[in-house]
Amino acid sequence: METKIRIGLIDDHKIVRHGIKELLHKLGNITVTHEFDSGVEFLSTLPLKDAPDMYILDYSMPQMNGIQVLKELERKTDEYLVLLLTQHFDENIISDAYNAGARGFLNKNCTAHDLAFAINNIMTIGYNNVADILKRVKNFEDPNNEHLKIPIELSDRELEFLTLVCNDEEFTYEQMALKMGLSVKSLEGYRAGLFDRFGIKSKVGLVLFSYKYKLTAPFL
């Protein structure tokens, strides 16, 4: 029997949660095991003994919005997989969400296929749709964001790794290791070093890091 992906829903609108739950259950391999009326309620229950595999989090909620919830989760030691749903398809919100640890985002007008695709991507490779993020950040310029100087210089190999991360072809870590002539374990060392030194949490975070400091193409 196929193991179902267990989902927690965090949304202040019961009718929206019901609709998402019905949609997910029709997909077959996904089941909703937990529901929360707000980010505050969700955070108050942590840590859960029988936690879901991942969470679908609404951006617009009273008391705490989705970004604030993600920032609170970031302070915790456990790893949480979170897909952010929003009607506010704004690059600043998307950037803030990924910097706070989101693994993906979707507009609430998405299709069932889009939702299933995002969930399965996050569960299998840890993030969703880096190519779309690349397109968005390339087309978005924050007028208040001048060219920043990176506080710690990167080695040539770190820049080579970062260039492959930001490639539109969305290479896997295994493909990157092959292109760099490294073992996957050695490549993971470069990744871990960047994560530790700059507080990065995901592959998308590396893309946004490169964009912030204009380190590699296509951000140069």
DRENDO-1510 file (C-alpha; in Angstrom, 1 decimal, always signed):
<recs>
REC; n; res; u; v; w
REC; 1; MET; +0.0; +0.0; +0.0 .
REC; 2; GLU; +1.3; +3.5; -0.9 .
REC; 3; THR; +2.3; +5.6; +2.0 .
REC; 4; LYS; +0.3; +8.8; +2.0 .
REC; 5; ILE; +1.8; +12.3; +2.4 .
REC; 6; ARG; +0.4; +13.7; +5.7 .
REC; 7; ILE; -0.5; +17.4; +5.5 .
REC; 8; GLY; -1.2; +20.1; +8.2 .
REC; 9; LEU; -3.4; +23.0; +7.1 .
REC; 10; ILE; -3.0; +26.5; +8.6 .
REC; 11; ASP; -5.7; +28.9; +7.5 .
REC; 12; ASP; -8.1; +31.1; +9.4 .
REC; 13; HIS; -11.0; +30.4; +7.0 .
REC; 14; LYS; -12.7; +27.1; +7.7 .
REC; 15; ILE; -14.3; +26.9; +4.3 .
REC; 16; VAL; -11.0; +27.4; +2.6 .
REC; 17; ARG; -9.4; +24.6; +4.7 .
REC; 18; HIS; -12.4; +22.4; +3.8 .
REC; 19; GLY; -11.9; +23.1; +0.1 .
REC; 20; ILE; -8.2; +22.4; +0.2 .
REC; 21; LYS; -8.7; +19.2; +2.2 .
REC; 22; GLU; -11.3; +17.9; -0.3 .
REC; 23; LEU; -9.0; +18.7; -3.2 .
REC; 24; LEU; -6.0; +17.0; -1.6 .
REC; 25; HIS; -8.0; +13.9; -0.6 .
REC; 26; LYS; -9.1; +13.5; -4.2 .
REC; 27; LEU; -5.5; +13.3; -5.3 .
REC; 28; GLY; -5.2; +9.9; -3.6 .
REC; 29; ASN; -1.7; +9.9; -2.1 .
REC; 30; ILE; -2.2; +12.9; +0.2 .
REC; 31; THR; -4.2; +13.2; +3.4 .
REC; 32; VAL; -4.9; +16.1; +5.8 .
REC; 33; THR; -4.2; +15.0; +9.4 .
REC; 34; HIS; -4.1; +18.4; +11.2 .
REC; 35; GLU; -5.9; +21.7; +10.9 .
REC; 36; PHE; -5.2; +25.0; +12.6 .
REC; 37; ASP; -7.3; +28.2; +12.7 .
REC; 38; SER; -4.3; +30.5; +13.0 .
REC; 39; GLY; -0.6; +30.7; +13.1 .
REC; 40; VAL; -0.8; +31.4; +16.8 .
REC; 41; GLU; -2.8; +28.2; +17.4 .
REC; 42; PHE; -0.4; +26.2; +15.3 .
REC; 43; LEU; +2.7; +27.5; +17.1 .
REC; 44; SER; +1.2; +26.9; +20.5 .
REC; 45; THR; +0.8; +23.1; +19.7 .
REC; 46; LEU; +4.5; +22.6; +18.8 .
REC; 47; PRO; +6.2; +20.2; +19.0 .
REC; 48; LEU; +3.6; +17.8; +17.8 .
REC; 49; LYS; +4.1; +14.1; +18.7 .
REC; 50; ASP; +2.5; +12.9; +15.5 .
REC; 51; ALA; +3.5; +15.7; +13.2 .
REC; 52; PRO; +2.5; +15.9; +9.5 .
REC; 53; ASP; +5.1; +15.5; +6.8 .
REC; 54; MET; +4.6; +19.1; +5.7 .
REC; 55; TYR; +2.4; +22.1; +6.2 .
REC; 56; ILE; +0.4; +24.3; +3.9 .
REC; 57; LEU; +0.3; +27.8; +5.4 .
REC; 58; ASP; -1.9; +30.8; +4.4 .
REC; 59; TYR; -0.1; +34.1; +4.2 .
REC; 60; SER; -3.0; +36.5; +5.2 .
REC; 61; MET; -4.1; +35.7; +8.7 .
REC; 62; PRO; -4.9; +37.8; +11.8 .
REC; 63; GLN; -2.5; +38.1; +14.7 .
REC; 64; MET; +0.4; +36.6; +12.7 .
REC; 65; ASN; +0.8; +36.4; +9.0 .
REC; 66; GLY; +2.5; +33.6; +7.2 .
REC; 67; ILE; +5.9; +35.2; +7.1 .
REC; 68; GLN; +5.8; +35.9; +10.9 .
REC; 69; VAL; +4.8; +32.2; +11.5 .
REC; 70; LEU; +7.8; +31.1; +9.3 .
REC; 71; LYS; +10.2; +33.3; +11.3 .
REC; 72; GLU; +9.0; +31.8; +14.5 .
REC; 73; LEU; +9.5; +28.3; +13.1 .
REC; 74; GLU; +13.0; +29.3; +12.0 .
REC; 75; ARG; +13.9; +29.8; +15.7 .
REC; 76; LYS; +13.1; +26.2; +16.4 .
REC; 77; THR; +15.6; +23.4; +16.0 .
REC; 78; ASP; +13.3; +21.0; +14.2 .
REC; 79; GLU; +13.0; +21.1; +10.4 .
REC; 80; TYR; +9.6; +22.1; +9.0 .
REC; 81; LEU; +8.5; +21.7; +5.4 .
REC; 82; VAL; +6.1; +24.6; +4.6 .
REC; 83; LEU; +4.3; +25.5; +1.4 .
REC; 84; LEU; +3.0; +29.1; +1.5 .
REC; 85; LEU; -0.4; +29.9; -0.1 .
REC; 86; THR; -1.1; +33.6; -0.9 .
REC; 87; GLN; -3.4; +35.8; -3.0 .
REC; 88; HIS; -0.7; +38.5; -2.8 .
REC; 89; PHE; +1.6; +37.4; -5.6 .
REC; 90; ASP; +4.3; +39.9; -4.7 .
REC; 91; GLU; +8.1; +39.4; -5.2 .
REC; 92; ASN; +8.9; +41.0; -1.8 .
REC; 93; ILE; +6.5; +38.5; +0.0 .
REC; 94; ILE; +8.0; +35.6; -2.0 .
REC; 95; SER; +11.5; +36.7; -1.2 .
REC; 96; ASP; +10.7; +37.1; +2.5 .
REC; 97; ALA; +9.0; +33.7; +2.6 .
REC; 98; TYR; +12.0; +31.9; +1.2 .
REC; 99; ASN; +14.4; +33.8; +3.4 .
REC; 100; ALA; +12.3; +32.7; +6.4 .
REC; 101; GLY; +12.4; +29.1; +5.4 .
REC; 102; ALA; +9.4; +28.4; +3.1 .
REC; 103; ARG; +10.0; +25.5; +0.7 .
REC; 104; GLY; +7.6; +26.8; -1.9 .
REC; 105; PHE; +4.8; +29.1; -2.7 .
REC; 106; LEU; +1.6; +29.0; -4.7 .
REC; 107; ASN; -1.2; +31.5; -5.6 .
REC; 108; LYS; -4.5; +30.5; -4.1 .
REC; 109; ASN; -5.9; +30.4; -7.6 .
REC; 110; CYS; -3.7; +27.4; -8.4 .
REC; 111; THR; -5.0; +24.2; -9.9 .
REC; 112; ALA; -5.1; +20.8; -8.2 .
REC; 113; HIS; -2.2; +19.8; -10.5 .
REC; 114; ASP; -0.1; +22.8; -9.4 .
REC; 115; LEU; -0.8; +21.9; -5.7 .
REC; 116; ALA; +0.0; +18.2; -6.1 .
REC; 117; PHE; +3.2; +19.1; -8.1 .
REC; 118; ALA; +4.4; +21.5; -5.4 .
REC; 119; ILE; +3.7; +19.1; -2.5 .
REC; 120; ASN; +5.5; +16.2; -4.3 .
REC; 121; ASN; +8.5; +18.4; -5.2 .
REC; 122; ILE; +8.9; +19.5; -1.6 .
REC; 123; MET; +8.6; +16.0; -0.3 .
REC; 124; THR; +11.1; +14.5; -2.8 .
REC; 125; ILE; +13.7; +17.2; -3.4 .
REC; 126; GLY; +13.0; +19.7; -0.6 .
REC; 127; TYR; +11.8; +22.7; -2.5 .
REC; 128; ASN; +9.4; +23.7; -5.3 .
REC; 129; ASN; +10.0; +25.4; -8.6 .
REC; 130; VAL; +13.4; +27.2; -8.4 .
REC; 131; ALA; +13.1; +28.0; -12.1 .
REC; 132; ASP; +10.1; +30.2; -11.4 .
REC; 133; ILE; +12.0; +32.0; -8.6 .
REC; 134; LEU; +14.8; +32.6; -11.0 .
REC; 135; LYS; +12.5; +34.2; -13.5 .
REC; 136; ARG; +10.9; +36.4; -10.9 .
REC; 137; VAL; +14.0; +37.7; -9.2 .
REC; 138; LYS; +15.6; +38.4; -12.6 .
REC; 139; ASN; +12.7; +40.6; -13.5 .
REC; 140; PHE; +12.4; +42.2; -10.1 .
REC; 141; GLU; +14.6; +45.1; -9.0 .
REC; 142; ASP; +14.1; +46.6; -5.5 .
REC; 143; PRO; +14.8; +50.4; -5.9 .
REC; 144; ASN; +16.1; +50.4; -2.3 .
REC; 145; ASN; +18.4; +47.5; -2.9 .
REC; 146; GLU; +21.8; +49.0; -4.0 .
REC; 147; HIS; +24.6; +46.6; -5.1 .
REC; 148; LEU; +25.7; +45.1; -1.8 .
REC; 149; LYS; +29.2; +44.0; -1.0 .
REC; 150; ILE; +29.4; +40.5; +0.4 .
REC; 151; PRO; +30.8; +40.5; +3.9 .
REC; 152; ILE; +32.9; +37.3; +3.4 .
REC; 153; GLU; +34.6; +36.5; +0.2 .
REC; 154; LEU; +33.8; +33.2; -1.5 .
REC; 155; SER; +36.3; +30.8; -3.0 .
REC; 156; ASP; +36.4; +30.1; -6.7 .
REC; 157; ARG; +34.9; +26.6; -6.0 .
REC; 158; GLU; +32.1; +28.1; -3.9 .
REC; 159; LEU; +31.3; +30.5; -6.7 .
REC; 160; GLU; +31.3; +27.6; -9.2 .
REC; 161; PHE; +28.9; +25.7; -7.0 .
REC; 162; LEU; +26.7; +28.8; -6.6 .
REC; 163; THR; +26.7; +29.3; -10.4 .
REC; 164; LEU; +25.4; +25.8; -10.9 .
REC; 165; VAL; +22.7; +26.3; -8.2 .
REC; 166; CYS; +21.4; +29.4; -10.1 .
REC; 167; ASN; +21.4; +27.7; -13.5 .
REC; 168; ASP; +18.0; +27.7; -15.2 .
REC; 169; GLU; +18.3; +24.0; -15.9 .
REC; 170; GLU; +17.8; +23.3; -12.2 .
REC; 171; PHE; +20.6; +20.8; -11.7 .
REC; 172; THR; +20.3; +18.2; -8.9 .
REC; 173; TYR; +23.1; +18.1; -6.4 .
REC; 174; GLU; +24.3; +14.9; -8.0 .
REC; 175; GLN; +24.6; +16.6; -11.4 .
REC; 176; MET; +26.4; +19.5; -9.9 .
REC; 177; ALA; +28.9; +17.2; -8.2 .
REC; 178; LEU; +29.5; +15.5; -11.6 .
REC; 179; LYS; +30.1; +18.8; -13.4 .
REC; 180; MET; +32.5; +20.0; -10.7 .
REC; 181; GLY; +34.4; +16.7; -10.6 .
REC; 182; LEU; +33.5; +16.1; -7.0 .
REC; 183; SER; +31.8; +13.5; -4.9 .
REC; 184; VAL; +28.3; +14.4; -3.7 .
REC; 185; LYS; +29.7; +14.4; -0.1 .
REC; 186; SER; +32.4; +17.0; -1.1 .
REC; 187; LEU; +29.8; +19.2; -2.8 .
REC; 188; GLU; +27.6; +19.0; +0.3 .
REC; 189; GLY; +30.5; +20.4; +2.2 .
REC; 190; TYR; +30.5; +23.5; +0.0 .
REC; 191; ARG; +26.7; +23.8; +0.5 .
REC; 192; ALA; +27.0; +23.3; +4.3 .
REC; 193; GLY; +29.7; +25.9; +4.5 .
REC; 194; LEU; +27.6; +28.5; +2.7 .
REC; 195; PHE; +24.5; +27.6; +4.8 .
REC; 196; ASP; +26.5; +28.0; +8.1 .
REC; 197; ARG; +28.3; +31.2; +7.2 .
REC; 198; PHE; +25.4; +33.1; +5.8 .
REC; 199; GLY; +22.4; +31.6; +7.6 .
REC; 200; ILE; +21.0; +30.0; +4.4 .
REC; 201; LYS; +18.5; +27.1; +4.8 .
REC; 202; SER; +17.6; +25.9; +1.3 .
REC; 203; LYS; +18.6; +25.8; -2.4 .
REC; 204; VAL; +16.1; +28.6; -3.0 .
REC; 205; GLY; +17.9; +30.5; -0.2 .
REC; 206; LEU; +21.2; +30.1; -2.2 .
REC; 207; VAL; +19.5; +31.6; -5.3 .
REC; 208; LEU; +18.2; +34.6; -3.3 .
REC; 209; PHE; +21.6; +35.0; -1.7 .
REC; 210; SER; +23.3; +35.1; -5.1 .
REC; 211; TYR; +20.6; +37.7; -6.2 .
REC; 212; LYS; +21.2; +39.9; -3.2 .
REC; 213; TYR; +24.9; +40.2; -3.7 .
REC; 214; LYS; +24.8; +39.8; -7.6 .
REC; 215; LEU; +27.4; +37.0; -7.4 .
REC; 216; THR; +26.6; +34.9; -10.4 .
REC; 217; ALA; +24.8; +35.0; -13.7 .
REC; 218; PRO; +21.9; +35.6; -14.3 .
REC; 219; PHE; +22.1; +38.3; -11.6 .
REC; 220; LEU; +25.3; +40.0; -12.6 .
</recs>
